[in-house]
Amino acid sequence: MKYVPPVGGADNDPYIDGNPSTGVEGSAVPAAAIEDPMRELSGLIAGVGLVPDDADLTQVSKAVRMAIQQKAGVIALAGGTADAIAAVFTPAITSLTHGMTLHVRAGSANATTTPTFTPAAGTIAAKTIVKGNNLPLVAGDIAGAGYWSALRYDNVLDKWVLLNPAVGIATVTTANDPTFADNSAKPASTGWIRSALSAIATAAGFVFNAAQSGYIKFPSWLGGWIVQWGASSAITSGSNQAVTLPITFPNAILGSVVCVGGSVNLSTNFSGQVALTSNSAITIYHYSTGGNAAYRHITVGW
């Protein structure tokens, strides 16, 4: 709305009061000075869904509050299908901006990992919905009818990010987890716990290989220690065997211990010793009157 000056005045000229005692004539008020603000205010009231009422002199303040609330959470009911969601917003969404957040009341749960969403079918292309840092959804992340989905547009990904996935950010693992060699023997329902803990440990700087001959590397902020383990093959009594470690210690081996790996008669004359050959190998010596034996070792270094 443009400022309407007094009759005969220039743009932005002020209105003045008349003063009969001094002969000052007051400003003449043009019709537009009254009509224009009334049109603006009544339009504001009607624009938020209120019916203008001359008996209610608080409607402008109500309309302002309602406009702020509506702007803070743009909402719509989901249309389209469960995995190709569309919605109609008022006022209409005509373009996407980075960080734009829309709230959509779902009609059903998503069934695929790559559902799409458009806030204006025919005007704005449908884009994939992801969660977290560009992770695919799982079935039921949009939980079902009545679920309020908070969707934020990310123009770097050119995708919608679901801010409140019902299943969560950690991926639920129901198949074998390659990080754990014995995963198949564990209940599938705990796979997500192992995946989450593995991700946390990796993010903290731990490196590990859980194979039969494997290792754990601690992050530098915990000293950078490395713990390795493995096994020898059967060693003839009175002989030794070099065992190559899974990885080479960058600096030095601090110590190694061995134990017999298998069923042996420990009541016989029996001895197993280990020598630190190099940063990449140890040598295990075996002596026993009871025959051959294989050994397992734990070796620590940094």
Secondary structure by P-SEA (a helix, b strand, c coil): ccccccccccccbbbbbbbcccccccccccccccaaaaaaaaaaaaaacccccccccaaaaaaaaaaaaaaacbbbbbcccccccccccccccccccccbbbbbbccccccccbbbbbcccccccbbbbbccccccccccccccccbbbbbbbbccccbbbbcccccccbbbbccccccccccccccccaaaaaaaaaaaaaaabbbbbcccccbbbbcccccbbbbbbbccccccccbbbbbbccccccccccccccccccccccccbbbbbbccccccbbbbbbbccccccccccccccc
